Amino acid sequence: MRHLPTRTTRRRVVGALTAGLLGSLGLTGTWGTTGPVPTAGAATPAAPAPTSALSASPAPDDGLAPTPPMGFNNWNSTHCRAEFDEAMVKGIADIFVDKGLKDAGYEYVNLDDCWALPTRDADGELVPDPARFPGGIKAVADYVHAKGLKLGIYTSAGTKTCNDAGFPGALGHEYSDARQFADWGVDYLKYDNCNNQGVDAKQRYTTMRDALTAASEATGRPIVYSICEWGENKPWEWAADVGQLWRTTGDISDNWGSMLSIMKQNLPLAQYAGPGRWNDPDMLEVGNGGMTDTEYRTHFSMWSVMAAPLLIGSDLRSASEETFDIIGNKEVIAVDQDPLGKQGAVLSSEGGRWVVAKEMKDGSRAVALFNETGSPQRVATSAQAVGLPEADAYTLRDLWQHRSYNTAGTIAATVPAHGTVLVRVSADGRWAVHPPAVELGVTGDTLTEAGRATSLTTSVTGLGRTAARRVSVSVNAPEGWRVRATSPTTTGSLPTGKALRTGWTVTAPAGTPPGSYDVTLKAGYRSPGGVRAESVLPLTATVAVAPPSGTSDLGALPWLSATNGWGPVERDTSNGESAAGDGGPLTVNGAVYATGLGVHAESAVEYYAGGACESVSAQVGVDDEEGADGSVAFEIWADGTKVASTGVLTNADAARALVADVSGAGVVRLVVTDGGDGITSDHGDWGAARLTC
């Protein structure tokens, strides 16, 4: 990513500095295993550091964070803006109580960067910003504690925090800072990684562990310790004896590409998580506006099945009811907070169809059926595959629909694009009191042109140990659309494994504006005992406009969808990582392109071709604005087939000509991946990108 004058500056300010520069910072003492021995002008620690922090015995099992911490952090919604102040923090505590979030398990109200003045006082102590926090941090902590909640605070394991304003970090001040935090009533410390002067990460984070232990022993105030070194030194391998949670990735951004990439980095680390030692894939973006509600439900589902900390990152003062419904779903939260403390394990991920299963303390399994792709997909597994014992039947609880069913053993659903079906499955012996599960499916193209009939085939398949009775199916489209069944829509009985398949034609009226429209597939049926049940599959129909004949600049054409690792996809400029229009000229190895697309890996941009186009061409490469950083790979897909790719390109490479035959394709997709080394500074330019039809 390009590093903006906010916390994203972090990766360019962590490098080792020379001894001369260390001297200019007042840190010219001897650097040993516990950090600098301060010389004149440096703060004196409140307690002596142990002789060797790294060889010190591990911290005792203090019972902190037996389940993943839940709470709020202001950074994703406010950054360092003036609205981050005492009144806001107290208001969040009020909302926790008033909106039921406290009852749902959220307890930490955490301050991020910018709470302090840029300089310490004459005694070397931290000073809360009097404009933001006129009553000081202790007054805020007292208010939060009075609500039955806890307060968190932020600093960095460096000389400065990550913000360009240069707020003081804790390197060399660990003991005095930890004591201040404890005296104020702080319950949680997020310890970042900026301006670390090249000091060994384990050394820096272990020193703060020992400082927090000393402060806790002196004050009786235990502090949960969140290690935020971005996964650079594999903290999952060493931090279980240092802190209660550790970041496994770089910062999350409020878009699908960023969330997906971080999820994929965190999923393989399941073996390292457990009570009091949690993998942290960063805060929640739910409600910040950069993703759809379907994508936010996936975000919340996957963080919960990964036993990740649930730290709300949206502004709760203006959050929608849908946001509160997502973050307040107690059945999903129970998956995250299960006392067994297992992180979900990936059972399969073929073709972007993910099955992730989490063992629960009561013997049940939480199972996430996640669809990474941009179209509905069937995702399936079985009770035995997720680790349940053999049984006559199982109870399957849908944690978003809050409905229970019985299943003979199959766990399957057609999952909407970017969606997740989260279920809890158990062999509890009471399966017969629930109606049978059915699986809804659809084949055919939900992409159409106005006035043109589209053919679909729906299926309703019995999954229950008992048969579904008096089954009916319907397709509900927007008002004015024509929906016509071309085969039967009812059946008297649907035993396990049998399906009702129905053909349909769906037509959007002529003149329907391009865009996405809600379509719902619904099946109604009865259990053998006569109890009525219903299953619903939400779908999206996309109305597109046929591309013009001839050659068109892709930067000027409407796209069907666009996902990006940081910031929006830009037309005719590079990606600036933040607001639309904040990029520069598309420039690859000195060559400037007037038209094209500026993206950041992981990125995918889809265009409707309608079977009428022949080729895509572009000059591609890493934008020069990233200096020597960045590595990406470019791909062009025609429907589900990759038809051209570059391999990995870096900033040292000249622009590469990429041409693909897309004859007959309905959808053309332009993809930029991270080159296999993680997402950092991965700005990809599609220079002079053109579609010929």
Sequence and secondary structure as in RCSB ss.txt:
>XXXX:A:sequence
MRHLPTRTTRRRVVGALTAGLLGSLGLTGTWGTTGPVPTAGAATPAAPAPTSALSASPAPDDGLAPTPPMGFNNW
NSTHCRAEFDEAMVKGIADIFVDKGLKDAGYEYVNLDDCWALPTRDADGELVPDPARFPGGIKAVADYVHAKGLK
LGIYTSAGTKTCNDAGFPGALGHEYSDARQFADWGVDYLKYDNCNNQGVDAKQRYTTMRDALTAASEATGRPIVY
SICEWGENKPWEWAADVGQLWRTTGDISDNWGSMLSIMKQNLPLAQYAGPGRWNDPDMLEVGNGGMTDTEYRTHF
SMWSVMAAPLLIGSDLRSASEETFDIIGNKEVIAVDQDPLGKQGAVLSSEGGRWVVAKEMKDGSRAVALFNETGS
PQRVATSAQAVGLPEADAYTLRDLWQHRSYNTAGTIAATVPAHGTVLVRVSADGRWAVHPPAVELGVTGDTLTEA
GRATSLTTSVTGLGRTAARRVSVSVNAPEGWRVRATSPTTTGSLPTGKALRTGWTVTAPAGTPPGSYDVTLKAGY
RSPGGVRAESVLPLTATVAVAPPSGTSDLGALPWLSATNGWGPVERDTSNGESAAGDGGPLTVNGAVYATGLGVH
AESAVEYYAGGACESVSAQVGVDDEEGADGSVAFEIWADGTKVASTGVLTNADAARALVADVSGAGVVRLVVTDG
GDGITSDHGDWGAARLTC
>XXXX:A:secstr
    SSGGGGGGS S   HHHHHHTT  S EETTEE   TTS   SS   S TTTS         SS  EEEESH
HHHTT TT SHHHHHHHHHHHHHTTHHHHT  EEE  SS B SS  TTS   B TTT TTHHHHHHHHHHHTT E
EEEEEESSSB SSTT  B  TT HHHHHHHHHHHT  EEEEE TT TT  HHHHHHHHHHHHHHHHHHHS   EE
EE STTTT GGGTGGGT SEEE SS   SSHHHHHHHHHHHGGGGGG BTTBEEE     TTSSSS HHHHHHHH
HHHHHTT  EEE S TTS  HHHHHHHT HHHHHHHT TT    EEEE GGGEEEEEEE TTS EEEEEEE SSS
 EEEEEETTTTT    S EEEEETTTTEEEEESSEEEEEE TT EEEEEEE  S GGGS B EEEEEEE  EEET
T  EEEEEEEEE SSS EEEEEEEEE  TT EEEESS  EEEEE TT EEEEEEEEE  TT  SEEEEEEEEEEE
E TT  EEEEEEEEEEEEE    SSEEEGGGS  SEEE SSS  EESS   SSSTT    EEETTEEESSEEEEE
SSEEEEEE TT   EEEEEEEE GGGTT  EEEEEEEETTEEEEEEEEEETTS  EEEEEE TT SEEEEEEE T
TS SSS EEEEEEEEEE 
